């Protein structure tokens, strides 16, 4: 992973202490699309599982993640697909 992915991973681990964290750089699939610079690390898919999401609606979970990653979303990251679950959810 590159610097952006490492930063995302570090911030999410610090904020949520996730039991599961999968971050996939999906930038290559977006060649020619808006936000694709050719340098990679602009489009990501995130799957995160953490106790912090228990009892929260899907939109609230996404907002929690987006708040933690505000700097990255304002800069190098053009798109972030988020799947956030609490432990034990299907």
PADOBA-83427 format. One record per residue (C-alpha): residue number from 1; residue in one letter; x, y, z. Coordinates in nm, 4 decimals. Layout:
<sepas>
{num = NUM	residu = a	xx = X	yy = Y	zz = Z}
...
</sepas>
This chain:
<sepas>
{num = 1	residu = x	xx = 0.0000	yy = 0.0000	zz = 0.0000}
{num = 2	residu = x	xx = 0.1032	yy = 0.3578	zz = -0.0539}
{num = 3	residu = x	xx = 0.1265	yy = 0.6579	zz = 0.1732}
{num = 4	residu = x	xx = -0.2411	yy = 0.7543	zz = 0.1420}
{num = 5	residu = x	xx = -0.3612	yy = 0.4024	zz = 0.2207}
{num = 6	residu = x	xx = -0.1221	yy = 0.3806	zz = 0.5158}
{num = 7	residu = x	xx = -0.2547	yy = 0.7097	zz = 0.6532}
{num = 8	residu = x	xx = -0.6162	yy = 0.5973	zz = 0.6103}
{num = 9	residu = x	xx = -0.5453	yy = 0.2674	zz = 0.7823}
{num = 10	residu = x	xx = -0.3586	yy = 0.4330	zz = 1.0707}
{num = 11	residu = x	xx = -0.6335	yy = 0.6917	zz = 1.1308}
{num = 12	residu = x	xx = -0.9114	yy = 0.4314	zz = 1.1252}
{num = 13	residu = x	xx = -0.7235	yy = 0.1989	zz = 1.3592}
{num = 14	residu = x	xx = -0.6650	yy = 0.4848	zz = 1.6026}
{num = 15	residu = x	xx = -1.0250	yy = 0.6126	zz = 1.5894}
{num = 16	residu = x	xx = -1.2151	yy = 0.2831	zz = 1.5956}
{num = 17	residu = x	xx = -0.9846	yy = -0.0026	zz = 1.7052}
{num = 18	residu = x	xx = -1.1524	yy = -0.2213	zz = 1.4419}
{num = 19	residu = x	xx = -1.1736	yy = -0.5984	zz = 1.4674}
{num = 20	residu = x	xx = -1.1658	yy = -0.6030	zz = 1.0856}
{num = 21	residu = x	xx = -1.0249	yy = -0.3525	zz = 0.8401}
{num = 22	residu = x	xx = -0.9981	yy = -0.4110	zz = 0.4665}
{num = 23	residu = x	xx = -0.8867	yy = -0.1264	zz = 0.2437}
{num = 24	residu = x	xx = -0.8555	yy = -0.1838	zz = -0.1304}
{num = 25	residu = x	xx = -0.7086	yy = 0.0704	zz = -0.3715}
{num = 26	residu = x	xx = -0.9539	yy = 0.0595	zz = -0.6607}
{num = 27	residu = x	xx = -0.8018	yy = 0.3502	zz = -0.8550}
{num = 28	residu = x	xx = -0.6992	yy = 0.1466	zz = -1.1605}
{num = 29	residu = x	xx = -1.0634	yy = 0.0613	zz = -1.2341}
{num = 30	residu = x	xx = -1.1409	yy = 0.4345	zz = -1.2630}
{num = 31	residu = x	xx = -0.8982	yy = 0.5245	zz = -1.5406}
{num = 32	residu = x	xx = -1.0493	yy = 0.8105	zz = -1.7373}
{num = 33	residu = x	xx = -1.3103	yy = 0.8919	zz = -1.4718}
{num = 34	residu = x	xx = -1.3337	yy = 1.2098	zz = -1.2686}
{num = 35	residu = x	xx = -1.0796	yy = 1.2304	zz = -0.9915}
{num = 36	residu = x	xx = -0.8437	yy = 0.9756	zz = -1.1449}
{num = 37	residu = x	xx = -0.5002	yy = 1.1354	zz = -1.1698}
{num = 38	residu = x	xx = -0.3101	yy = 0.8302	zz = -1.2886}
{num = 39	residu = x	xx = -0.0989	yy = 0.8257	zz = -0.9737}
{num = 40	residu = x	xx = -0.3282	yy = 0.5840	zz = -0.7868}
{num = 41	residu = x	xx = -0.4652	yy = 0.6074	zz = -0.4349}
{num = 42	residu = x	xx = -0.7633	yy = 0.8174	zz = -0.5411}
{num = 43	residu = x	xx = -1.0446	yy = 0.5564	zz = -0.5191}
{num = 44	residu = x	xx = -1.0826	yy = 0.3093	zz = -0.2321}
{num = 45	residu = x	xx = -1.3202	yy = 0.0398	zz = -0.1069}
{num = 46	residu = x	xx = -1.3356	yy = 0.0126	zz = 0.2715}
{num = 47	residu = x	xx = -1.4803	yy = -0.2640	zz = 0.4872}
{num = 48	residu = x	xx = -1.4524	yy = -0.1937	zz = 0.8584}
{num = 49	residu = x	xx = -1.5975	yy = -0.3689	zz = 1.1610}
{num = 50	residu = x	xx = -1.5845	yy = -0.1994	zz = 1.5005}
{num = 51	residu = x	xx = -1.7778	yy = -0.1841	zz = 1.8243}
{num = 52	residu = x	xx = -1.8086	yy = 0.1935	zz = 1.7756}
{num = 53	residu = x	xx = -2.0707	yy = 0.1293	zz = 1.5041}
{num = 54	residu = x	xx = -2.3045	yy = -0.0738	zz = 1.7274}
{num = 55	residu = x	xx = -2.6516	yy = 0.0778	zz = 1.7418}
{num = 56	residu = x	xx = -2.5711	yy = 0.3381	zz = 1.4763}
{num = 57	residu = x	xx = -2.7566	yy = 0.3778	zz = 1.1465}
{num = 58	residu = x	xx = -2.5659	yy = 0.3150	zz = 0.8224}
{num = 59	residu = x	xx = -2.5490	yy = 0.6856	zz = 0.7366}
{num = 60	residu = x	xx = -2.4154	yy = 0.7736	zz = 1.0823}
{num = 61	residu = x	xx = -2.1447	yy = 0.5072	zz = 1.0491}
{num = 62	residu = x	xx = -2.0385	yy = 0.6509	zz = 0.7152}
{num = 63	residu = x	xx = -2.0311	yy = 1.0018	zz = 0.8619}
{num = 64	residu = x	xx = -1.8115	yy = 0.8791	zz = 1.1472}
{num = 65	residu = x	xx = -1.5600	yy = 0.7364	zz = 0.8992}
{num = 66	residu = x	xx = -1.5752	yy = 1.0429	zz = 0.6762}
{num = 67	residu = x	xx = -1.5105	yy = 1.2729	zz = 0.9735}
{num = 68	residu = x	xx = -1.1962	yy = 1.0802	zz = 1.0637}
{num = 69	residu = x	xx = -1.0780	yy = 1.0919	zz = 0.7013}
{num = 70	residu = x	xx = -1.1827	yy = 1.4524	zz = 0.6266}
{num = 71	residu = x	xx = -0.8317	yy = 1.5618	zz = 0.5225}
{num = 72	residu = x	xx = -0.7879	yy = 1.2700	zz = 0.2836}
{num = 73	residu = x	xx = -1.1346	yy = 1.3175	zz = 0.1336}
{num = 74	residu = x	xx = -1.0588	yy = 1.6867	zz = 0.0788}
{num = 75	residu = x	xx = -0.7328	yy = 1.6042	zz = -0.0928}
{num = 76	residu = x	xx = -0.5973	yy = 1.2908	zz = -0.2541}
{num = 77	residu = x	xx = -0.9028	yy = 1.0653	zz = -0.2155}
{num = 78	residu = x	xx = -1.1719	yy = 1.1263	zz = -0.4761}
{num = 79	residu = x	xx = -1.4012	yy = 0.8337	zz = -0.3859}
{num = 80	residu = x	xx = -1.4420	yy = 0.6077	zz = -0.0850}
{num = 81	residu = x	xx = -1.6922	yy = 0.3223	zz = -0.0775}
{num = 82	residu = x	xx = -1.7677	yy = 0.2456	zz = 0.2896}
{num = 83	residu = x	xx = -1.9134	yy = -0.0685	zz = 0.4435}
{num = 84	residu = x	xx = -1.9121	yy = -0.0198	zz = 0.8209}
{num = 85	residu = x	xx = -2.0535	yy = -0.2836	zz = 1.0553}
{num = 86	residu = x	xx = -2.0559	yy = -0.3697	zz = 1.4217}
{num = 87	residu = x	xx = -1.9127	yy = -0.7052	zz = 1.5354}
{num = 88	residu = x	xx = -2.1556	yy = -0.9889	zz = 1.4744}
{num = 89	residu = x	xx = -2.3549	yy = -0.8167	zz = 1.2011}
{num = 90	residu = x	xx = -2.4045	yy = -1.0045	zz = 0.8768}
</sepas>
